[in-house]
Amino acid sequence: MIARRAKPAKNASSAFLATLLQSRFSMSFAITSTEGDKMLTFEETQTVLDELIDELPPEIFNGLNCGVALLPDTMYGTNGLLILGQYHVEPQGLGRYVTINYGSIVYAHGHLSREDFREKVKYVLHHELTHHLESLAGDKSLEVQDAIDIRKMLRLY
């Protein structure tokens, strides 16, 4: 796991988050997509995430004091659905940060081409950053929409 800095500068909280969330193993394997090319490794996905973050205006990261972290984990919610990413607010703890779960994205989208996989990572990053911006604004629209979407998915499965 490598923690991404909150733009525009690194801070002690980002380093602490990196230490706190340090992976116990390295994700260096690659899965072959249905198009025959190798899917992005954990390290390549980290590079893509860095590029995606650098493409965004720095103001988006205001208040995101611990930045964005790519984790190797495959995570499931209590409802059994994969968790691709999460926005965290810990008023008494670390503060505000985003985690992206590489293992979950691989499980759900590992069959895609490298470019399509990159787009999924971009979608998850933007989704979680939208939660951040709405939280700062006191808006819960995306949380409400997520709850609706989860109920729909659970009815399908």
N, C-alpha and C positions, 0 to 999 in steps of 0.2 A: 504494500500500500504506500502510495505517495500522496501526501496532502498537497493540495493546490493552494497557493496563496490567495488571500483576499486581495483584490485589486485596490489600490495601485501598488501597495508595498507589502513585503513580508512582515509578519509580526510574531511575537512570542506565542500567541494562541495557536497559530498555524503549526508551529513546530511541536507544541504540546499535543495537538490533535494527531499529528503524524506519529508521534511516539505512542500515544494512547491506542491508536487503531492499527499499530504495526502488525502486519501479517506474520503468521507463523511459518509460511512457506512461500515459495516463488511460483508465480503462474507463468511458466515459459512454454507450455504446450500450445499446440495450434490444432484447430479442428478444420477439416476440409469442408468447404461449403458445397452446396449442390451444384454450383457452377465449376467445381474442380479446383478453384484457387484456395489457398490457405486463408483461413479467417484471421482477423487481427489477433495477435497475442496480447497478453495483459500489458506488456511494455509498449507495444504499438498503439494500443487503445489509450494509454496514458498520454502518449505524444499527440494523438488526435484530440483528446480532451483539452490538453494545453492549447492547441491551435484554436479549438472552438471557444475557449475562454478568452483568448487574445483577440478574437474577432468581435467580441461584445464590448459595448461602451462601459468604461470603468464605473460609472454611476450605478449600474445594476448591482454591483458588489458592495455598495455602501451598506453598512450594518451587518454584513456577512463576515463577522470577525474571525471565523475559523476557516473560511474558504470552502473549497470543494475537494472531496477526497474520493479517489477511485479505490474500491475495495475488491478483493478477489472473490468475495462471498457469493454464494447462491442463497438467497433469503426468501422465506415464505412468511406471509402474514398468518394470523391465527385462523383466518378463513381458508387457508390452503393455497391462496394465490401467490404467485411470484411477486417479490418486491424488487423492481428494477432500480429504484432510487428513492431517497427520502430527504425531506427537508426537516431539520431539527432545530428546535428552539428550547434552550435550557437556560431559563433566566437565572437560576442559582448555580449553574455549572459552566459549561464551555461557552455558551452563548448560541449564536446562529451559525449553522453550517449545513452543507449538502453532502450526502454520500451517494455514490453511483456504484451499484453492485454488478461488477463484471461477470461473475458467475451466473447471475440471474439473466443477464442480457444474452450471454452465450447459450444458456439453456433454451431461452425463448426464440432467439434469432440467430443462432450459430450456423444455420443452414444458408444464410444470406450471403451475397457477394460482399467483398470488402467495402465497397462504396455504400451499399444498402445498410450494412452493419454500422458504418460511420454515421449514417443518417439516423439510425435508431439511438445511438449514443447522443447525438445532437438533440433529438426529440426529448430524451429523458432529462438531459441537462436543462433544456429550456423549460420543461414542465416543472422541475424542481425550483428553478429560479423564479418562475411565475408564482409559486407558493411563497417564496421569500418576499417578492415585491408586494403581493397581496397582504401578507402578514404585516408588513410595515405600514400599509395603508388601512389596516383594520378590515379588510375585505375577505370573505370566505367563499367566494364564488367557485373557485377551483376545487376547494374541499367538498363543497356540495355536489359539484359535477362528478368528482371522483367517487363519492358515496353512491350516486345514482349508477355510474358505470359499473361499480363493483357489484351492486345488487343485480344488475342485468347479467353480468358474467356468471354469478353464482346460480342464477336461474337456468343458464345454458348448460352448466356442468352439474 
